[in-house]
Amino acid sequence: MVFSFLLVVRNEEQHIENLLEAIMNQDFPQEQYEVIVIDGESDDRTLQIIEQMQERYPERILLLSNPGRTLAKGWNIGIQHAEGEYVIRVDGHSQIPVDFLSSTYRVARRVPEASCVGGVVETKGTGFWGEVNAYVYSHPFGVGNSKFRTTKKDWEGYVDTVPYAAYKREIFDEVGYFDEQLKRNEDLEMHARIRRNGGSFFLSTAIRSVYFVRNTLPAFLHKSYSDGKWTMVASRQGQGVLRWRHYIPLIMVLMSLILGVTSFFSPVALTTLSALILVYFFLLVSSSRGVIREKGWKYVFPCMLSFLLLHFSRGLGSAAGLLSKGYWKSDRVYDKERRYDGKATNIAR
């Protein structure tokens, strides 16, 4: 068994059927990969759709229950049941091409020293705001130096993280499982642990997938705020969890707050704040210009608004994370010998 394909979901009725169809119809030998779906007690039609897919593909989909509902708990349940040489994690908000596994296999065999291999993600959205948010999530001004989101040309090499990745199964025996105290961004902490253990991540544009961004501003803001908060909480687990791009929204919000208050008393602070606003406005305009070629003029101001909301909501979330109980809990140090010992329930086959 080469691959164990893990799909941790909760309330993904919009994407789950197409994603499972793509997984089941890979141009890779069926006997060489298993499919494990871990459902976090969905209360929409997700579970019903998965069961229908089980009937369509008998004995090929193992369905497990995740009563903890969080991603980290779901991944750990799936890893415990995985029998493949590599464990692949894919988001329920995604889609993969028919050659996803075969491309991953070729890259993994070419760089056997890598602990984890993955590819680039094309961000898509439906509806007006979905298209706006997809542009923002694909631009360096929105996501920094995330190569897996911004790389357009053929490229491959070692990076600090990869999405929808194939992990060597033994890596979890070496560094432990995902930290179940983290409700989000558990992969940041896990990847830092792998790097500290001497592991490496290899990215290749030969491996491609699609990520579906949130299609409304409220959902977009909620995700950005939560990502900011749990990124900070995850950083308490040890060195190397965060990169410089993770701190910029927090610094931006704190500087705006400090300069905004002191500008009432200090001409220097007022001048500095005004200069920073002008610089940021220039970056907003220049970063949003590209959408004209892709979508048209009517997308420019919404893109500027989406960039602004992304930065500030993530920055506010980061500040909230620093002030949260989870960040200051005394037991935040993760022992790599600690193991998840819960038992999953096989609720369908």
C-alpha positions as MATLAB code, in Angstrom:
seq = 'MVFSFLLVVRNEEQHIENLLEAIMNQDFPQEQYEVIVIDGESDDRTLQIIEQMQERYPERILLLSNPGRTLAKGWNIGIQHAEGEYVIRVDGHSQIPVDFLSSTYRVARRVPEASCVGGVVETKGTGFWGEVNAYVYSHPFGVGNSKFRTTKKDWEGYVDTVPYAAYKREIFDEVGYFDEQLKRNEDLEMHARIRRNGGSFFLSTAIRSVYFVRNTLPAFLHKSYSDGKWTMVASRQGQGVLRWRHYIPLIMVLMSLILGVTSFFSPVALTTLSALILVYFFLLVSSSRGVIREKGWKYVFPCMLSFLLLHFSRGLGSAAGLLSKGYWKSDRVYDKERRYDGKATNIAR';
ca = [
       0.000    0.000    0.000;
       1.607    3.243   -1.155;
      -0.891    5.909   -0.075;
      -3.442    6.407    2.683;
      -5.732    9.198    1.532;
      -7.193   11.006    4.567;
     -10.139   13.348    4.195;
     -11.257   15.081    7.409;
     -14.578   16.875    6.904;
     -17.447   18.573    8.660;
     -20.395   20.109    6.806;
     -18.852   19.911    3.338;
     -21.953   18.980    1.341;
     -21.063   21.530   -1.338;
     -17.742   19.924   -2.324;
     -17.549   16.402   -0.871;
     -19.118   14.451   -3.749;
     -16.934   15.923   -6.490;
     -13.840   15.553   -4.329;
     -14.554   11.903   -3.552;
     -15.268   11.190   -7.214;
     -11.866   12.634   -8.088;
     -10.175   10.586   -5.361;
     -11.840    7.350   -6.426;
     -10.942    7.789  -10.103;
      -7.232    8.515   -9.945;
      -4.952    7.195  -12.693;
      -3.124    5.214  -10.019;
      -3.595    1.513   -9.199;
      -6.624    1.214   -6.902;
      -4.989   -1.507   -4.842;
      -2.119    0.865   -4.054;
      -4.137    3.468   -2.140;
      -6.837    3.476    0.505;
      -9.424    6.178    1.174;
     -10.325    7.087    4.765;
     -12.979    9.734    5.441;
     -13.260   11.097    8.977;
     -16.519   12.972    9.567;
     -16.773   15.484   12.403;
     -20.456   14.873   13.158;
     -21.734   16.879   10.195;
     -25.263   18.225   10.537;
     -25.840   18.878    6.830;
     -25.977   16.295    3.992;
     -22.252   15.466    4.121;
     -22.659   12.094    5.855;
     -25.502   11.086    3.553;
     -23.427   11.899    0.473;
     -20.460    9.911    1.793;
     -22.669    6.884    2.444;
     -24.041    7.139   -1.096;
     -20.470    7.186   -2.386;
     -19.741    4.064   -0.329;
     -22.593    2.297   -2.108;
     -21.259    3.483   -5.456;
     -17.742    2.282   -4.619;
     -18.153   -0.806   -2.394;
     -15.302   -1.678   -0.021;
     -13.230    1.308   -1.086;
     -14.150    4.041    1.409;
     -13.601    3.625    5.132;
     -15.795    6.066    7.073;
     -14.822    6.996   10.628;
     -16.425    9.291   13.186;
     -14.639   12.232   14.770;
     -16.634   13.207   17.883;
     -13.992   15.838   18.711;
     -14.916   17.627   15.454;
     -11.586   19.482   15.132;
      -9.145   18.835   12.308;
      -6.298   17.735   14.578;
      -8.431   15.067   16.233;
      -9.680   13.914   12.846;
      -6.186   13.626   11.355;
      -4.995   11.620   14.345;
      -7.884    9.190   14.032;
      -7.110    8.749   10.354;
      -3.377    8.299   10.911;
      -4.041    5.547   13.434;
      -5.947    3.607   10.789;
      -3.599    4.402    7.880;
      -1.634    1.535    6.382;
       0.067    3.300    3.482;
       3.711    4.182    3.075;
       2.611    7.812    2.712;
      -0.280    9.610    4.396;
      -1.969   12.315    2.309;
      -4.118   15.046    3.854;
      -6.594   16.893    1.648;
      -8.979   19.678    2.617;
     -12.728   19.243    2.111;
     -12.711   22.683    0.417;
     -10.560   21.359   -2.412;
     -10.488   19.495   -5.700;
      -7.741   17.382   -7.270;
      -6.957   16.309  -10.857;
      -6.948   12.703  -12.011;
      -3.131   12.545  -11.895;
      -2.771   13.885   -8.345;
      -1.572   10.593   -6.846;
       0.618    9.595   -9.773;
       2.288   13.032   -9.785;
       2.813   12.856   -6.030;
       4.265    9.349   -6.381;
       6.778   10.420   -9.030;
       7.956   13.399   -6.979;
       8.169   11.360   -3.757;
      10.274    8.701   -5.483;
      12.538   11.342   -7.009;
      13.274   12.964   -3.608;
      13.139   10.042   -1.139;
      15.015   12.084    1.451;
      12.078   14.522    1.829;
       9.797   13.906    4.811;
       6.864   15.405    2.978;
       6.076   16.346   -0.630;
       3.312   18.550   -1.976;
       2.390   20.904   -4.771;
       0.842   24.220   -5.660;
      -2.736   25.278   -5.075;
      -4.927   27.224   -7.464;
      -7.420   29.296   -5.493;
     -10.924   29.567   -6.917;
     -14.215   31.070   -5.779;
     -17.788   31.185   -7.009;
     -19.911   34.299   -7.189;
     -18.676   37.882   -7.128;
     -17.082   37.869   -3.679;
     -15.730   34.388   -4.199;
     -13.818   35.604   -7.260;
     -12.600   38.672   -5.368;
     -11.394   36.619   -2.400;
      -9.732   34.076   -4.705;
      -7.657   36.867   -6.295;
      -6.641   38.158   -2.854;
      -5.653   34.669   -1.657;
      -3.465   34.197   -4.736;
      -1.549   37.473   -4.454;
       1.686   38.010   -2.470;
       0.171   41.114   -0.860;
      -2.502   38.861    0.604;
      -0.529   35.724    1.500;
       3.106   36.849    1.595;
       5.751   34.443    0.335;
       3.589   31.299    0.403;
       5.124   29.636   -2.639;
       2.392   27.032   -2.894;
      -0.172   29.809   -3.460;
       1.792   32.299   -5.552;
       4.107   30.195   -7.760;
       2.831   30.320  -11.353;
       5.777   28.988  -13.395;
       7.253   25.482  -13.300;
       9.370   25.233  -10.179;
      10.375   22.801   -7.472;
      12.553   22.862   -4.400;
      12.644   22.711   -0.620;
      10.303   25.032    1.287;
       9.091   25.488    4.868;
       5.639   23.981    4.287;
       3.465   22.327    1.639;
      -0.320   21.859    1.411;
      -2.304   18.675    0.745;
       0.916   16.870    1.396;
       2.113   13.274    1.362;
       3.853   12.544    4.671;
       6.088    9.557    5.199;
       4.090    7.394    7.605;
       7.039    6.913    9.984;
       7.370   10.654   10.577;
       4.441   10.490   13.004;
       6.209    7.790   14.999;
       9.261   10.033   15.199;
       7.694   13.382   16.149;
       4.202   12.474   17.429;
       0.751   13.230   16.097;
      -1.082   16.516   15.560;
      -1.615   18.627   18.682;
      -5.285   18.234   19.614;
      -5.253   21.402   21.732;
      -5.156   23.430   18.512;
      -8.491   24.048   16.819;
      -6.823   25.475   13.719;
      -3.352   25.739   12.165;
      -2.313   22.417   13.655;
      -0.210   21.826   10.541;
       2.007   24.849   11.316;
       2.983   23.348   14.655;
       3.409   19.852   13.217;
       5.594   21.102   10.369;
       7.792   23.039   12.793;
       8.215   19.855   14.841;
       9.193   17.926   11.707;
      11.765   20.587   10.761;
      13.231   20.599   14.273;
      13.598   16.824   13.964;
      15.646   17.263   10.780;
      12.795   16.666    8.329;
      12.220   18.578    5.099;
       9.402   19.648    2.772;
       9.610   19.496   -1.005;
       7.292   21.438   -3.306;
       6.790   20.725   -7.007;
       4.484   22.429   -9.475;
       4.022   18.998  -11.066;
       1.528   18.367   -8.228;
      -1.530   20.590   -8.519;
      -4.825   21.013   -6.733;
      -7.619   23.550   -6.322;
      -8.717   25.307   -3.142;
     -12.203   26.851   -2.964;
     -12.096   30.080   -0.979;
     -15.021   31.316    1.135;
     -17.595   32.991   -1.080;
     -18.966   35.598    1.334;
     -17.271   38.377    3.282;
     -18.524   37.148    6.709;
     -17.134   33.624    6.095;
     -13.927   35.124    4.686;
     -13.492   37.328    7.781;
     -14.274   34.487   10.192;
     -11.633   32.243    8.643;
      -9.020   35.005    8.550;
      -9.658   35.983   12.187;
      -9.518   32.352   13.335;
      -6.335   31.701   11.355;
      -4.682   34.697   13.009;
      -5.745   33.619   16.485;
      -4.708   29.978   16.235;
      -1.460   30.831   14.461;
      -0.395   32.707   17.589;
      -1.554   29.919   19.891;
       0.341   27.372   17.784;
       3.499   29.482   18.105;
       3.625   28.645   21.832;
       4.514   25.068   20.979;
       8.131   25.778   20.176;
      10.597   27.595   17.938;
      10.215   27.731   14.210;
       6.420   27.535   14.055;
       5.957   30.983   12.502;
       7.599   32.776    9.591;
       7.911   36.538    9.137;
       4.731   36.693    7.040;
       2.684   35.499   10.021;
       3.670   38.534   12.114;
       2.974   41.315    9.591;
      -0.835   41.612   10.166;
      -0.294   41.737   13.946;
       2.414   44.409   13.613;
       0.160   46.372   11.268;
      -2.751   46.387   13.722;
      -0.586   47.220   16.752;
       1.188   50.063   14.954;
      -2.134   51.486   13.749;
      -3.504   51.383   17.288;
      -0.425   52.909   18.932;
       0.086   55.624   16.329;
      -3.645   56.326   16.200;
      -3.712   57.063   19.938;
      -0.406   58.935   20.168;
      -1.156   61.062   17.076;
      -3.562   63.108   19.239;
      -0.573   64.226   21.314;
       2.436   63.976   19.004;
       2.914   65.611   15.578;
       5.615   63.018   14.844;
       3.179   60.163   15.451;
       0.558   61.854   13.266;
       3.069   62.335   10.448;
       4.241   58.727   10.744;
       0.677   57.420   10.741;
      -0.217   59.530    7.695;
       2.849   58.287    5.825;
       2.059   54.659    6.627;
      -1.545   55.095    5.483;
      -0.337   56.556    2.177;
       2.140   53.703    1.676;
      -0.512   51.097    2.486;
      -3.012   52.769    0.158;
      -0.413   52.732   -2.632;
       0.184   49.003   -2.034;
      -3.576   48.370   -2.044;
      -3.981   50.103   -5.397;
      -0.942   48.534   -7.040;
      -1.834   45.029   -5.780;
      -5.431   45.332   -6.960;
      -4.574   46.557  -10.462;
      -3.951   43.047  -11.741;
      -7.603   42.110  -11.293;
      -8.519   44.549  -14.079;
      -6.910   42.274  -16.680;
      -8.537   39.182  -15.205;
     -12.006   40.409  -14.241;
     -12.530   44.058  -15.063;
     -12.705   47.447  -13.373;
     -15.669   46.639  -11.132;
     -13.470   44.261   -9.112;
     -10.801   46.830   -8.178;
     -12.387   48.490   -5.135;
     -13.837   45.217   -3.781;
     -10.308   43.724   -4.037;
      -8.892   46.659   -2.104;
     -11.560   46.142    0.552;
     -10.877   42.394    0.702;
      -7.119   42.944    1.128;
      -7.802   45.447    3.916;
     -10.246   43.162    5.720;
      -7.925   40.172    5.347;
      -5.002   42.016    6.914;
      -6.917   43.615    9.766;
      -9.054   40.602   10.648;
      -5.972   38.389   10.736;
      -4.118   40.999   12.756;
      -6.971   41.318   15.237;
      -7.162   37.544   15.443;
      -3.423   37.397   16.157;
      -3.832   39.959   18.950;
      -6.744   37.960   20.359;
      -4.589   34.831   20.213;
      -1.866   36.502   22.269;
      -4.446   37.441   24.902;
      -6.252   34.089   24.875;
      -6.247   31.503   27.625;
      -4.912   28.901   25.203;
      -1.776   30.959   24.557;
      -0.937   31.360   28.237;
      -1.772   27.867   29.457;
       1.159   26.400   31.337;
       1.060   23.029   29.542;
       1.642   24.330   26.020;
       4.982   22.532   25.561;
       4.448   19.508   23.346;
       6.255   16.311   24.249;
       7.093   14.440   21.058;
       6.649   11.174   22.947;
       3.017   12.029   23.686;
       0.654    9.959   21.587;
      -3.004   10.247   20.783;
      -4.594    7.213   22.430;
      -8.278    7.725   21.630;
     -10.189    5.120   19.660;
     -12.062    5.875   16.484;
     -15.345    4.258   15.594;
     -15.847    2.635   12.249;
     -19.378    3.892   11.542;
     -19.637    2.635    7.973;
     -17.757    0.763    5.312;
];
